Amino acid sequence: QGESVIRAEHFDEARDRVLMGQKRESMALTDSEKEAVAYHEAGHAICAAVLPTADPVHKVTIIPSGMALGVTQQLPAEDRHIYRQDYIEDSLVVRMGGRIAEELVYGVVSTGANNDLVGATELARKMVREWGMSTRVGPMAWGNQGQVFLGDDLMHSRDYSDDTARVIDEEVERILREQEERCRQVLRENRAALDALAAALLEHETVDGKEVDRLVDVARMGASPELAPATSPFTVHDPAD
């Protein structure tokens, strides 16, 4: 960029490129697609901003990067070495925020939540099968029973019965549906903040976590986001950065 000094935003951009891949600013989305992505990412971010144990939002962007059309980036406030059940459940709600936001706004869901659903399902399965977080299954763990790949022992079988497998599947479904309903309730209660953040993303393309928190606070007070005090000049980043 021709600068003589390395600034904080340069580190921020470098980390984003490592984590999310090269920005694809030339990717042409239709206006309706861009709005859907804005609401999808806003759904993730609002859930992360309001849930008590969720990691804070660092920033949200609808600039395509790598394989993603948008990204909600959370950074933990402190290092974690163990993960409590309430933290994991809040993480499930955040993962479902994009899908539920689309459902609330448009009345239908899209394919955009595929990766979110894959991650949420795997997390819920670990809760039941490995971490003893299902009262119905109880304090039992079976480890990771992943797919069998070529070269692995094709005779290997799971170490639990078909009946237990059915119970595990039912518990995974229960957990996902319960957290989906929590997500729906959170976004309904914060619908004004959801709309405000989606509008900010459509205007600026990238919004930082402090601005997300401000929009949530302003919406809860019933004020118009435009009337709130301006944030720091680093709150909203130019999409050309």
Solvent accessible surface area in square Angstrom, and as a share of the most:
residue,aa,sasa,rsa
1,Q,161,0.72
2,G,85,0.82
3,E,88,0.39
4,S,117,0.75
5,V,83,0.48
6,I,128,0.65
7,R,112,0.41
8,A,81,0.63
9,E,51,0.23
10,H,37,0.16
11,F,136,0.57
12,D,21,0.11
13,E,47,0.21
14,A,58,0.45
15,R,74,0.27
16,D,7,0.04
17,R,153,0.56
18,V,127,0.73
19,L,111,0.55
20,M,34,0.15
21,G,26,0.25
22,Q,99,0.44
23,K,65,0.28
24,R,77,0.28
25,E,90,0.40
26,S,111,0.72
27,M,74,0.33
28,A,99,0.77
29,L,45,0.22
30,T,80,0.46
31,D,126,0.65
32,S,79,0.51
33,E,82,0.37
34,K,59,0.25
35,E,63,0.28
36,A,28,0.22
37,V,17,0.09
38,A,0,0.00
39,Y,28,0.11
40,H,16,0.07
41,E,12,0.05
42,A,0,0.00
43,G,0,0.00
44,H,17,0.07
45,A,0,0.00
46,I,0,0.00
47,C,0,0.00
48,A,4,0.03
49,A,32,0.24
50,V,32,0.18
51,L,14,0.07
52,P,119,0.75
53,T,37,0.21
54,A,16,0.13
55,D,19,0.10
56,P,68,0.43
57,V,15,0.09
58,H,55,0.25
59,K,18,0.08
60,V,0,0.00
61,T,9,0.05
62,I,4,0.02
63,I,5,0.02
64,P,11,0.07
65,S,3,0.02
66,G,24,0.23
67,M,185,0.82
68,A,37,0.29
69,L,71,0.35
70,G,10,0.09
71,V,27,0.16
72,T,27,0.16
73,Q,13,0.06
74,Q,58,0.26
75,L,65,0.32
76,P,71,0.45
77,A,92,0.71
78,E,120,0.54
79,D,122,0.63
80,R,84,0.31
81,H,166,0.74
82,I,140,0.71
83,Y,116,0.44
84,R,159,0.58
85,Q,76,0.34
86,D,48,0.25
87,Y,31,0.12
88,I,8,0.04
89,E,40,0.18
90,D,5,0.02
91,S,30,0.19
92,L,0,0.00
93,V,0,0.00
94,V,11,0.06
95,R,87,0.32
96,M,10,0.04
97,G,0,0.00
98,G,0,0.00
99,R,61,0.22
100,I,0,0.00
101,A,0,0.00
102,E,8,0.03
103,E,47,0.21
104,L,41,0.21
105,V,39,0.22
106,Y,85,0.32
107,G,57,0.55
108,V,103,0.59
109,V,60,0.34
110,S,60,0.38
111,T,127,0.74
112,G,51,0.49
113,A,2,0.01
114,N,93,0.47
115,N,119,0.61
116,D,29,0.15
117,L,65,0.32
118,V,94,0.54
119,G,18,0.18
120,A,1,0.01
121,T,52,0.30
122,E,72,0.32
123,L,29,0.14
124,A,0,0.00
125,R,61,0.22
126,K,55,0.23
127,M,0,0.00
128,V,0,0.00
129,R,17,0.06
130,E,39,0.17
131,W,108,0.38
132,G,34,0.33
133,M,37,0.16
134,S,2,0.02
135,T,141,0.82
136,R,128,0.47
137,V,12,0.07
138,G,13,0.13
139,P,135,0.85
140,M,95,0.42
141,A,68,0.52
142,W,37,0.13
143,G,34,0.32
144,N,109,0.56
145,Q,46,0.21
146,G,51,0.49
147,Q,146,0.65
148,V,78,0.45
149,F,132,0.55
150,L,179,0.89
151,G,76,0.73
152,D,76,0.39
153,D,92,0.48
154,L,131,0.65
155,M,169,0.75
156,H,114,0.51
157,S,82,0.53
158,R,102,0.37
159,D,94,0.49
160,Y,34,0.13
161,S,62,0.40
162,D,104,0.54
163,D,96,0.50
164,T,35,0.20
165,A,19,0.15
166,R,121,0.44
167,V,27,0.16
168,I,2,0.01
169,D,70,0.36
170,E,62,0.28
171,E,6,0.03
172,V,6,0.03
173,E,84,0.38
174,R,91,0.33
175,I,7,0.04
176,L,31,0.15
177,R,149,0.54
178,E,83,0.37
179,Q,10,0.05
180,E,32,0.14
181,E,85,0.38
182,R,81,0.30
183,C,0,0.00
184,R,35,0.13
185,Q,85,0.38
186,V,20,0.11
187,L,0,0.00
188,R,132,0.48
189,E,119,0.54
190,N,11,0.06
191,R,90,0.33
192,A,62,0.48
193,A,0,0.00
194,L,0,0.00
195,D,49,0.25
196,A,16,0.12
197,L,0,0.00
198,A,1,0.01
199,A,58,0.45
200,A,15,0.12
201,L,0,0.00
202,L,65,0.33
203,E,131,0.59
204,H,62,0.28
205,E,36,0.16
206,T,9,0.05
207,V,0,0.00
208,D,21,0.11
209,G,7,0.07
210,K,155,0.66
211,E,13,0.06
212,V,0,0.00
213,D,69,0.36
214,R,50,0.18
215,L,5,0.02
216,V,7,0.04
217,D,76,0.40
218,V,7,0.04
219,A,19,0.15
220,R,153,0.56
221,M,145,0.65
222,G,68,0.66
223,A,47,0.37
224,S,44,0.28
225,P,38,0.24
226,E,144,0.64
227,L,145,0.72
228,A,22,0.17
229,P,111,0.70
230,A,101,0.78
231,T,50,0.29
232,S,59,0.38
233,P,122,0.76
234,F,121,0.51
235,T,3,0.02
236,V,44,0.25
237,H,39,0.18
238,D,81,0.42
239,P,46,0.29
240,A,81,0.63
241,D,70,0.36
